[in-house]
């Protein structure tokens, strides 16, 4: 997927930056402002509001009215602007987009000499060898083995391990007997038995391997102190176990270890966006609630009436339950902005999907459409299309999506910046109660 471009070398760039990177996420606010200043005197751009920052988030609010270099870059063809006009502020080639708007997760493939490694249904966050599985549909390749120089094994040491030499004083701060074995904790029984019966039977030796490689031990030969050689081809004890493995990736050999660079403790920003999803069984709809958009906590509430869209007259609840009752009709109640409905569509070819719909405020005498979503995670592919979410991607308790800037370093120490989308499960989903064709009880008119 990235092997043809050295800028996206999986042996150098952290896997998170390759898989999670968005299109145009090279454009940080500083780069957008700096690139926009190049065209401040261009007649085709000056004074056009669509190329200016309308309401940038803090602390960039002081740049309101400045030119947005990213907006100019995206419209460069219509403006007859060459890429060379951006100079050093020209963005590099984007990596392929691995985000799936329908499944709300990442899917990517890495090429290898054995089998392609697939990152399937990645929800965002740390990635290591356990995030990838080999594609079993491809034939398992057998690269030419590379012989290693002889190594000298040394006893395995770890905190709490007994010393292997006789009459050697143990560390007083270590007490393996402090782990009480009992039937309820079977792992502690195995630990104590391993330490006391086989604590000095384990040895380690170095194996050369570079980041971005698949390391496989094909054969192993051991020469003891008497000069006798034992090979893994003849002795089962020197072969990898077939019933369990700690670092095994599905589709690869049992003795294969995946090594690739990961983003170690990346710096992350405050959320750029936070959107929560929840299924409302009463309205038979999926609701997407925008909590944070463009680094700001959104303000939710009913639509404000104006002259073109006046509100219905306010009703006064009836307090005298003994007298006659009258009712006033309201087309709808409970409308709030930033709540976006998705209705289940059973006609989808592959599987049922939630399709994004619009909502209008019928609490006004003249209904007014509610604003469209602003969050990037609520846009389809392409962004101008209607957003659809596979029904199988939605958890019962709802999910939450966040977008954040991430900053890490590659193997060469160079900074790597990207925007990550991370998905989490919610304990309680957001649910919106909306009622249509409501009859509200009102007080009867008072006789003069």
Buried (B, 14 or more C-beta within 10 A) or exposed (E): BBEEEEEBBBBBBBBBBBBBBBEEBBBBBEBBBEBBEBBEEBEBBEEBEEBBBEEBBEEBEEBEEBBBBBBBBEBBEEBEBEEEBBEEBBBEEBBBEBBBBBBBBBBBBBEBEBBBBBBBBBBBBEBEBEBBBBBEEEEEEEEEEEEEEEEEEEBEEEEBBEBEEEEEEEEEEEEBEEBEBEEEEEEBBEBBEBBEEEBBEEEEEEEEEEEBBBEBBEEBEBEEEEEEEBEBEEEEEBBBEEEEBEEBBEBBBBBBBBBBBBBEEBEBEEBBBBBBBBBBEEBEBBBBBBBBBEBEEBEEEBBEBEEEBEBBEEBEEBEEEEEEEBEBEBBBBBBBBBBBBBEBEEEBEEEEBBBBEEBBBBBBEEBBEBEEBEBBBBBBEEEEEEBBBBBEBBBEEBBBBBBBBBBBBBBEEEEBBBBBBBBBEBEEBBBBEBEEEBEBEBBEEEEE
